[in-house]
């Protein structure tokens, strides 16, 4: 048995922890604050709170507020230019996974020449080495879904390519704030989508062929917590205990991403949402999950048995379906997001071409015809 372990992020976890920014040592004197193009950061006062807390330390800030639910390369370029023009020496991602992912990519391009896709591996990316590192990154998450506050990865879309990238040497956040009080404003359906994204980070990381004893601990606890508390948080968003445990499960799933990996389910979903930018990532994963995990269940039955036990059940796939029913997301349809059955072959091809690396981490090889069959079995 051998493995490497490296998670250098300092995490401030708990209700009210955002206020600790007033005294916490930060990695610079002028921040680019990256937020979405939505209204939540303004409506609930989160942006103003962060700016005020920074001012208590005499730290200036500039805001970039164009990030989409599926962040795009053009905004990475624009945000990086804004950071350079204003002399920002660190980047804060404030909001959900999209804002934090975008902040990571912006931090890279604020210090490196050329185009972001020059450094991407997969698809049309050139795979150049990232020689200049990145600006320091602070993550303040207002959702519980991607675990990006505890891993070095970022997912950006460039036309019909949606690809994950990161460099553990420079794209781990130096500081992350996980404050469940910031999550009570997330509506029920988005809470479900985000929670299942975290769930699948844990489940995929548990069946991945590079799973370690440490990642297993994180994954099983994340699965257990989400099974118990995600339906509660969806039913009552003001339940701060449930929000806290869902947030913990999400951060643990990010640690899974740092010590194991996603598998090809994420490749397939990235292809779906690369073709259909209106598809929420968590929704796409939910649609794929029954067919995807059914495909692998008898390939590594011991692994699936341990996940079932974490869910308090005997059969993992049946427990997964039951959890989706309890969370009100068991009847999602690809066709409702404009996906057609005729394009699924192209989706399978795109998944292999852009995120083929994750296929190498599946518990057993997934042939292209089986990947397409999973997509077709998931279509409705």
N, C-alpha and C positions, 0 to 999 in steps of 0.2 A: 504494500500500500504506500503510495506517495502522492502528494499534491502540493500546490502552492496556494498561499492565502495572502491576499492583499486588498484591504479596504481602508484607505487612508482618510476617509471623510469623517469629520467631527459632526455628530448629529445631536441637535437639541430637540428632544422629544417630549411632548406633553402639552396639556391645555395651558394656554397662556405663555408658552415659550417664545412667541414672537417678540414679546416685550424685552427679552434678554438681548436683542440686537442693540439696545441702548448702551450696553456695556461690553458686549462680546468683541474681542479683537477681530477686526475685519482686514482683508488682504490688500487694501488700497485706500486712496483718498478721494476717488471720483468713480462712481458706479454708473454703468449703463444698466438700467432696469428694463428687462424685456418682459412684456405682457402681451396678452392676446388682443385681437381687434374687437373683442366683445365688451360688455359693460360691467361685468361682475367686479373687477378690481376697483372700479370707480364707485359702483353702486353700494358695495358693502364697506367701502372705506379702506380696503387693504392697501392700495397704493399710497394713499395719504399717510397711513400709519407707518409704512416702511420709510417713506421720505422723511417723516418727522423723526423717527428713531435714528436714521442716518445723520440728520442734522445735529442730534444730541452729541455726536462724535465729530462734528464739523466735517462730515463727509458730504460732498456735493453729489448730485445725481442728474442724469439725463434719461428720459423715457423713450423707449421704442415700442410702439403699440400696434403693430400690424399682424401679429402672428395668427395663422389660421389653425383650425383643429388638426389638419395634416400640414405641418410646416413645410414651406417650399424654399428652394434654393435661392430664389430672387430676394426673399426677405432676409436670408442669411447674409447675402452680399450687402444689402442696403444697411442692415443693422451693424455689420462690421465697419462699414464706411463711417457711420455715425459715431461709433466708438472711437475710431482713429481721429476723426475731425475734432472731437471734443476732448481728446486726451484722457479718455477713461482708462483706468488701470485695473479694473476688475468688472465682472459682469454678474448681475443678479437675475436669475430666472424666477419670476413671481407668477404663480398660477398653477395650472395643471401640467401634465407631462409635456404637452406641446410647447409651452413657453420655456420650460426648463431645457428641453431638448434643443430648442432654437438658441437658447442662451449658450449652450455648450458649443454649438456649431459656430455661432457668432464669435465666441471667445477664440476659437481656432483661427478664423479668417481675419480677426483683428491683428493677428501676428504673423500671418503667412501670406505669401504672394499668390497671384493667379486666381483660379476658380475653385470653389469648394469641391467640385467633382474631380478635380485633379488628384485629390487624396483618397477618393472613394475606391474601395475594392468591390468588384462586381459590376455587372451591367456595362455601361459605357465609361465607368470611372477609370482613371489612369493609374491609380494605386501608387502614387508618388509618396515617398517618405515624408512624414510630418516633422520637419527639422527645427522649427522655431517654437514648438510647444503651443501653449494657449494662455490667454489671460486667466487669472484665477476666477473660479466660478463659485457663486453662492446660490444655493437652491432653497426657495421658500415655497413649499408645496401647499396648495389649497384644495387638492383632490387626493384620493387614494386609488391609484391605478397603475402607474407605470413603474414605480420603484426607482425612477431615474435619480432620485435624491441620494441613492446608495450604490450607484453603479456609474461607469464611465461612458455609457452608450448614449447615442443620439440617433434619431430616425428622421431623415429629411427626404422630401419628395422632389424629384426633378422630372417634370413631364410625366411619363408613364413608368418611372423607376422610383421605387420607395425603398431606401436602403439604410440599414443600420451601420453605424461607424463610431469609432472612438479610439482613444489611446490611453490606456491606464496610467501612463506616465504624466498626463496633463489634463485629462478631461473628467476625472473624478471631481465632484465638488469639494472644495476645501472645507466648506461648512454647509450644513443643511438644517433647516428648521422644519420640523413636522409638528404642527400645532392643530389638533383636531377641532379647535374652536373655529378655525378658518374653513372647515369643511361642512359645517351645518347648512350652508346655503346651497349646496349641490342638490339639484332635484333628484327624485327617486330613480328615474330611468338612467340618468347619467351616473348615479351612484352604483347602479347595477353594472352598467357597461365597464366602468372603471374597476370595480371590484373583481369582475371576472377576468379582466386583463391581468390583474395581480395574481389571481388564482392560476391562470394558465402559465404565467412566468414560473410559478412554483411547481406546477405539475409537469410542465415540459422540462424544467431543470432537474426534476427528480428522475425522469426516465431517460434523460440525456446520457450518452455513453461516457461523458466526462464528469458525471456527478461524483462528489466527494462525501466523506462522512460529515463534513461541516455543512456543505450545501444541503445534504439530506435533512439535517436538523432544522435549518431555516425553512426548507420547503414544506416539511410535514407540519410544522407549527403554523405556517402561513395558511395551509389548506385547512387545518383544524379551526383556526380563528375565523376564517372567512365562512366556513360552513355554519358556524355558530352565530356569528354576529352580522354578516352582510344582510340577511333578511330583516334583522332588527333595525339596522341603520336605514334600510330602504323604507320600512314601514313608518319609522319615526326619526326623521333627520335631525331632530334636536336632542336625541339620546346621545349625550357626550361620551358615555361609557362605550356604547357600540361603535360610535365614530372613532374613538381612540383605539379600540381593538382592530377595527378594519384598517386604520392607518398603520398600526404596528404590523399587521399582516402584509400590507403593501411594502413597507420598508424592508421587512424580511425577504419579500420576493425580489426586491432590488439586490439584496445581498446574495440571493440565489443566482441572479444574473452576473454577479461579480465573482462567484466561486464555481458556477456550472455554466449553463447556457440555455437559451431557448432551443427548440428544435424546429422542424420544417412546418409545423402549424403556423408559426409566425411568418415564414416565407410565403405560404399560401395566402394568408390574410393581407400581407403587405402588397401582394400582387392585386388582390381584389380592390383594396382602397387606393392603390396607385391608378387603377383604371376608373375608379369611382370615388372622387375625393370627398363626397358627402357621406360616405360610409364610416361611422365611428369604428375605431379599431377594435374596441371591446365587443361591439355588436358583431363584427365579422368573425371574431374568434369564437363567440358563442355559437354562431351558425355552423361553423366547421366542427365544433368540438365533439359532438356525439359520434359522427362518422370517423373523425380522426382518431380519437382514443379507442374506439371499438376496433379499429384496424390493428392497433398495437397491443391491445389488452392480452391476447393469448401469446404474444411474442415474448413478453417479459412479465409473466403472471405474478412473480414474487413482488416486483415493484408495484404493480397495480393493487395487490393485496394490502401492502403497507399504506398506500394512499387511501384505500377504502376504509381501513381501520382508523386512520386519522379523521375520516368523515363520520365515524360511528356506524359504518355499514359493512356489508359483506362483499358488495359488488361496486366497483368504482364508477363505472359508466352509469349504472342505475342511480347511484347516489348523486352523480353530476346532474342527471336529468331532473331528479327531485329538487335539487338546489335551484336549478334554473326555474322550475315551476314556482318555488317558494319566493323567488325574486321577480316573478312576472315577466321573464324574458324567454320563455320556452317556445314562443310562436313567432319568432323573428323570421322574415322572409327576405332573401336576396333580391327578389323581384321588386320589393318595395323601395329599393335603393337604385333601381334602374339596371340591375345586373340581369343579363339574359343567359339562358342555358347555352346558346350558341357560342358564346365567347369563353367558355370555361376551359377549352383546350388552350387558348392563348394565355389565359390566366396561369395555368399550370406551367406553360413554357416560360412565362415571365418570372414566375417564382424561382425556377431553377436557374435562370440566367442572372437574376439580380441578387438573390439571397441563397445561392446554391450551397454556400458554406454550411448553413444550418442543417442541410440534409446529411452532411458527414457526421453530425452529432446525434442523429436519430439512433434509437436503441438497436435497430436493424435497418438495412438499406430500404429506402422507399423508392421503387421504380416510378418513372414518369406516368405510366399507365395507372398505377395505384393512386398516385397523387391526383390525377384527373378523376378517378373513380370516387375519391373522397369528396371532391368538389361537386360532382354530379349527385352524389347521395345526399349532399347538404342543401341542394337547390330546392327551393319552393317559392 
